Amino acid sequence: LALIAWLTRRFFPGTEGSGIPQAIAALSMRRDAVRSKVLSIRVAIGKIVLTTLGLFCGASIGREGPTVHVGAAIMYSLRRIAPIPIRGQDLMRTLILAGGAAGISAAFNTPLAGILFAIEEMSRSFEQRTSGVLIIAVVLAGITGLAILGPYTYFGSTDSALPPSSAWLAVLICGVAGGLIGGLFASSLIFGSKRIAPLAFRYPVRVAFVCGLLITGFGFASGGQTYGTGYLEAKALVTGEEASLLFPLWKLLATVASYLSGIPGGIFAPSLSVGAGLGADLATLMPHVPAAAIIMLGMVGYFTGVVQTPITAFVIVMEMTDNSGMLLPLMATALIAKGVSTLVCPRPIYQALADAYLAKQETGKETKTHAT
C-alpha cells in the first residue's frame, strides 16, 4: 500500500480513492483544463494498474468505483476523436454520465442498474436528451463484457423467496439494521477523510503503510476473509455456505482502512459483501425464513445505507442474483434503509466526497494563484 500511495502521488494524481466522487465532481467543473486532469486516458490507465495492485496486496477494495471513473474518463476523452467536435457543457455531462453507467454495467453485468446509477447517483436527475447516449454506452459495455466473460450473473442464481407471513418482519429488520450500519460506515468515511486529509497530504506513504498494517491485522483476525473485494465470500453466502459471524465487522473495518489509505479502489463490492455477511447474521435470528432471502435483503439494506440510492440498490442485487421474485421485498427494504441512513448520514457519501474534492481543487487553485 505504501508503494501504491507513492505511485499515486508521483505519477497518477487524481486516481486516488473510489473514482465516483471525481466523476461526480467533473460534472460540475466548467473549465476543460481542470476536468481533463481528472478524466484523462492517463488517469484511466493509472486507475486500472493501481487498483489491480491494491487487490493483489489484499486491500478491501472493489473495482466497480474505479470502473466508473475509467468509463467516464474514456468517454470524455473520446470527444477529441469524434467526427464532429463535441462541445458544450450538456454534451460533456452526457459523455461523463454515459461512461459512468457503462462502467457499472460492465463491472457487474447489470445494464439496468448501470443506467439507474447514472441517473440516481451521478446526475441526481433525468434529462431526456441524454438518455440515448447513456443507453447506447451501457449496451456497448454490456456486449463487450459478455463477449469477454460470456453470459453470467455476478453472484450466481438463487430462487429464494420470502413467505408472506414473515416477509414484513425480515424486511423491517434488514432495512433498519442495514440502513443504520451502512449510514454509520458512510459517516465514518466522510469524517475520516476530512480528519486524515492534512496528515495524508504531508505523509501519504506513512499513512498508507499504517493502514496496510491495520488491513493485515483484520485479515489475520478474520482468517483471511477480509482480503480483496469480498466477492467470493458474498457469493458463497448467497449460494448457501456459511461464514464467521464477525465477518461483516472485520470486512467493514478493513474497507474503512483501505479507503482512508488513499490508494485507488472502490467500496461497491466490499459493501455488498458486508451486506451479505450482515444478512447471514440476521438470518440466525429468523430460522423460519430462508437464509438466502435474508442475505439478499441484507445486501440491499446495507448497500442502500452506504450510498443512499435505493432504486440502484434493489435493481443491482436483483440483476446480480437473477431473482425477480424478490423484487417487492427488496424495494421495501431499500426504502426503509434509505430513511434510516439519512438520520445518521444526512449527506450521501459520494456527493459529500465530491464536494470535498471540488473544495480541495479550488483551494489548490487559490494557493497557486496567490503564490504566483
C-alpha positions in Angstrom: 0.0 0.0 0.0 2.9 2.4 0.7 4.2 1.7 -2.8 0.8 2.3 -4.4 0.4 5.5 -2.4 3.8 6.7 -3.7 3.0 5.8 -7.3 -0.4 7.6 -7.0 1.1 10.8 -5.8 4.2 10.7 -8.0 2.8 9.5 -11.4 -1.0 9.3 -11.3 -2.5 12.2 -9.2 -6.3 12.2 -9.5 -6.6 8.4 -9.3 -6.9 8.1 -5.5 -10.0 6.7 -3.9 -13.1 5.3 -5.5 -13.3 7.5 -8.6 -17.0 8.0 -8.4 -16.6 11.3 -6.4 -14.1 12.5 -9.1 -16.6 11.7 -11.9 -19.4 13.5 -10.0 -17.2 16.5 -9.3 -16.2 16.6 -13.0 -19.9 17.2 -13.8 -19.8 20.5 -12.0 -16.4 21.6 -13.4 -16.7 24.4 -16.0 -13.1 24.5 -17.3 -12.0 21.8 -19.7 -8.4 22.1 -18.5 -9.4 21.3 -14.9 -11.8 18.5 -16.0 -9.1 16.9 -18.1 -6.8 16.4 -15.1 -9.5 14.2 -13.6 -10.8 12.5 -16.7 -7.9 11.5 -19.0 -6.6 8.3 -20.6 -3.5 8.6 -18.3 -5.8 8.7 -15.2 -7.8 5.7 -16.6 -4.6 3.6 -17.2 -3.3 4.5 -13.7 -6.6 3.7 -12.1 -6.6 0.2 -13.7 -3.0 -0.6 -12.8 -3.1 0.8 -9.2 -6.4 -0.8 -8.4 -5.1 -4.1 -9.6 -2.0 -3.7 -7.4 -4.3 -2.9 -4.5 -6.3 -6.1 -5.0 -3.1 -8.1 -5.2 -2.0 -6.6 -1.9 -5.2 -7.7 -0.2 -6.8 -4.3 0.3 -10.5 -4.4 0.9 -11.5 -2.5 -2.2 -13.7 -3.0 -5.2 -13.2 -2.5 -8.9 -16.7 -1.0 -9.6 -16.0 2.5 -8.4 -12.7 2.6 -10.4 -14.6 1.2 -13.4 -17.0 4.2 -13.2 -14.0 6.5 -13.2 -12.3 4.7 -16.1 -15.6 4.6 -18.1 -16.2 8.4 -17.6 -12.5 9.2 -18.5 -12.7 7.1 -21.7 -16.0 8.6 -22.9 -14.9 12.1 -22.1 -11.6 11.6 -23.9 -13.3 10.2 -27.0 -14.7 13.7 -27.7 -11.3 14.6 -29.2 -11.5 11.9 -31.9 -15.2 12.3 -32.7 -16.0 13.1 -36.4 -17.7 16.3 -35.2 -16.1 18.1 -32.3 -18.2 17.8 -29.2 -18.7 21.0 -27.3 -21.0 22.4 -24.7 -21.5 21.6 -21.0 -24.6 19.5 -21.6 -22.8 17.2 -24.1 -19.8 16.9 -21.8 -22.1 15.9 -18.9 -23.8 13.4 -21.2 -20.4 11.7 -22.0 -19.4 11.5 -18.4 -22.7 10.1 -17.3 -22.7 7.6 -20.1 -19.2 6.5 -19.2 -20.1 6.0 -15.6 -23.2 4.0 -16.5 -21.2 1.8 -18.9 -18.6 1.2 -16.1 -21.3 -0.2 -13.7 -22.9 -2.2 -16.5 -19.6 -3.8 -17.5 -18.3 -4.4 -13.9 -21.5 -6.2 -12.6 -23.1 -7.3 -15.9 -26.1 -5.3 -14.7 -27.1 -2.9 -17.6 -30.3 -1.6 -16.0 -28.5 -0.9 -12.7 -25.9 1.0 -14.7 -28.5 3.3 -16.2 -30.2 3.8 -12.9 -26.9 4.5 -11.1 -26.0 7.3 -13.6 -29.5 8.8 -13.1 -29.9 8.4 -9.4 -26.4 8.9 -8.0 -24.3 10.8 -10.6 -26.8 13.2 -12.1 -29.5 13.1 -9.3 -31.9 13.8 -12.1 -33.0 12.5 -15.5 -32.7 14.6 -18.7 -34.4 13.2 -21.7 -31.9 14.4 -24.2 -29.1 12.5 -22.5 -30.8 9.1 -22.4 -29.9 8.0 -25.9 -26.2 8.3 -25.5 -26.4 6.8 -22.0 -28.3 3.7 -23.1 -26.0 3.2 -26.2 -22.9 3.3 -23.9 -24.5 0.7 -21.5 -25.5 -1.6 -24.3 -22.0 -1.5 -25.9 -20.4 -2.1 -22.5 -22.7 -5.0 -21.8 -22.0 -6.6 -25.2 -18.2 -6.2 -24.6 -18.4 -7.7 -21.2 -20.4 -10.7 -22.4 -18.1 -11.2 -25.3 -15.1 -11.5 -22.9 -16.7 -13.3 -20.0 -19.7 -15.0 -21.5 -23.2 -15.0 -20.0 -23.1 -14.9 -16.2 -24.8 -13.5 -13.1 -22.4 -11.8 -10.7 -23.4 -13.7 -7.6 -24.9 -16.7 -9.4 -28.6 -17.6 -9.3 -31.0 -18.1 -6.4 -34.7 -18.8 -6.4 -35.2 -18.0 -2.8 -38.4 -16.3 -1.8 -40.0 -14.9 1.4 -43.2 -16.4 2.7 -45.8 -13.5 3.0 -46.4 -14.2 6.7 -42.8 -13.4 7.7 -41.7 -11.1 4.9 -42.7 -7.9 6.7 -40.5 -8.7 9.8 -37.5 -9.7 7.7 -37.9 -6.5 5.6 -38.1 -4.3 8.7 -35.1 -5.8 10.5 -32.9 -5.8 7.4 -33.9 -2.3 6.4 -33.3 -0.8 9.8 -30.1 -2.7 10.5 -28.7 -2.2 7.0 -29.6 1.5 6.9 -28.1 2.2 10.4 -24.8 0.3 9.9 -24.4 1.5 6.3 -25.1 5.1 7.3 -22.5 4.8 10.1 -20.0 3.4 7.7 -20.6 6.2 5.2 -20.3 8.8 8.0 -17.0 7.3 9.2 -15.6 7.6 5.7 -16.7 11.2 5.3 -15.5 12.1 8.8 -12.3 10.1 8.5 -11.4 11.6 5.0 -11.7 15.1 6.4 -9.7 14.5 9.5 -6.9 12.4 7.9 -6.6 14.6 4.8 -4.0 17.0 6.2 -1.9 14.1 7.5 -2.3 12.2 4.3 -1.2 15.3 2.3 2.0 15.6 4.3 2.8 11.9 4.8 0.9 9.8 2.2 3.3 6.9 2.2 3.3 6.6 6.0 -0.5 6.8 6.3 -0.8 4.1 3.6 1.7 1.9 5.5 -0.2 2.2 8.8 -3.4 1.4 7.0 -1.7 -1.6 5.4 -0.8 -2.9 8.9 -4.4 -2.5 10.0 -5.7 -4.4 7.0 -3.2 -7.2 7.7 -4.4 -7.4 11.3 -8.0 -7.6 10.2 -7.1 -10.2 7.7 -5.4 -12.4 10.4 -8.4 -11.9 12.8 -10.9 -13.0 10.1 -8.8 -15.9 8.8 -8.1 -14.1 5.5 -11.8 -13.4 4.7 -11.4 -9.6 4.5 -8.7 -9.5 1.8 -9.8 -8.4 -1.7 -13.3 -7.4 -2.9 -15.3 -9.9 -0.8 -16.8 -11.3 -4.0 -16.1 -15.0 -3.1 -17.4 -14.7 0.4 -20.6 -12.9 -0.7 -21.2 -15.5 -3.5 -20.6 -18.3 -1.1 -23.2 -16.9 1.3 -25.8 -16.3 -1.4 -25.4 -19.9 -2.6 -25.8 -21.4 0.9 -22.4 -21.6 2.5 -21.6 -20.3 6.0 -19.2 -17.6 7.2 -18.0 -16.3 10.6 -20.5 -14.2 12.5 -17.8 -11.5 12.8 -17.1 -11.4 9.1 -19.1 -8.3 8.4 -17.4 -6.4 11.2 -13.9 -7.3 10.1 -14.8 -6.6 6.4 -16.2 -3.2 7.3 -13.2 -2.2 9.3 -10.8 -3.4 6.6 -12.8 -1.4 4.0 -12.5 1.8 6.1 -8.7 1.3 6.5 -8.4 0.6 2.7 -10.3 3.7 1.7 -8.5 6.0 4.2 -5.1 4.8 2.9 -5.7 7.0 -0.2 -5.0 4.2 -2.8 -7.3 3.8 -5.8 -10.2 1.4 -5.0 -14.0 1.4 -4.6 -16.4 0.4 -1.9 -19.2 -1.2 -4.0 -18.1 -4.8 -3.9 -16.9 -4.7 -0.3 -20.2 -3.1 0.8 -22.2 -5.9 -0.9 -20.1 -8.5 0.9 -20.6 -6.7 4.2 -24.3 -6.7 3.5 -24.3 -10.4 2.7 -22.5 -11.1 6.0 -24.9 -8.9 7.9 -27.8 -10.7 6.3 -26.3 -14.1 7.2 -26.0 -12.9 10.8 -29.6 -11.7 10.9 -30.8 -15.0 9.4 -29.8 -16.7 12.6 -32.5 -14.6 14.3 -35.1 -15.8 11.9 -34.6 -19.5 11.4 -38.0 -20.0 9.8 -37.1 -17.7 6.9 -34.9 -18.9 4.0 -31.4 -17.7 4.8 -30.6 -16.8 1.1 -33.6 -14.4 1.0 -32.4 -12.7 4.2 -28.9 -12.4 2.8 -30.3 -10.6 -0.3 -32.2 -8.2 1.9 -29.1 -7.6 4.0 -27.1 -6.8 0.9 -29.8 -4.3 -0.3 -30.3 -2.8 3.1 -26.6 -2.2 3.8 -25.7 -1.1 0.3 -28.6 1.4 0.4 -27.4 2.6 3.8 -24.0 3.3 2.4 -24.7 5.0 -1.0 -28.4 6.1 -0.4 -29.5 5.1 -3.8 -32.4 2.7 -3.1 -33.5 2.1 -6.7 -30.0 1.2 -7.9 -29.5 -1.0 -4.8 -32.5 -3.3 -5.3 -32.1 -3.4 -9.1 -28.4 -4.3 -8.9 -29.0 -7.1 -6.3 -31.9 -8.4 -8.3 -29.9 -8.5 -11.5 -26.8 -10.0 -9.8 -28.8 -12.9 -8.4 -31.2 -13.4 -11.3 -34.2 -13.3 -8.9 -37.1 -11.1 -9.8 -39.4 -12.9 -7.3 -37.8 -10.9 -4.5 -38.4 -7.5 -6.1 -41.1 -6.2 -3.7 -39.2 -7.2 -0.5 -36.0 -5.7 -1.9 -37.8 -2.5 -2.8 -39.3 -2.2 0.7 -36.0 -2.9 2.4 -34.2 -0.3 0.3 -36.7 2.4 1.1 -36.6 1.7 4.8 -32.8 1.6 4.8 -32.6 4.9 2.9 -34.8 6.6 5.5 -32.8 5.2 8.4 -29.4 6.0 6.8 -30.3 9.7 6.3 -30.8 10.1 10.0 -27.1 9.2 10.7 -25.6 10.4 7.4 -27.7 13.3 6.0 -25.4 13.9 3.1 -25.0 11.0 0.6 -21.4 9.7 0.7 -20.5 10.2 -2.9 -22.0 13.7 -3.0 -20.1 14.7 0.2 -16.8 13.3 -1.1 -17.3 15.0 -4.5 -17.9 18.3 -2.7 -14.8 17.8 -0.7 -12.8 17.0 -3.9 -14.1 20.2 -5.6 -13.2 22.3 -2.5 -9.7 20.8 -2.5 -9.3 21.7 -6.2 -10.5 25.2 -5.5 -8.2 25.6 -2.5 -5.2 24.3 -4.6 -6.0 26.8 -7.4 -6.3 29.7 -5.0 -3.0 28.7 -3.3 -1.3 28.5 -6.7 -2.7 31.9 -7.8 -1.6 33.5 -4.5 1.9 32.1 -4.9 2.1 33.4 -8.4 
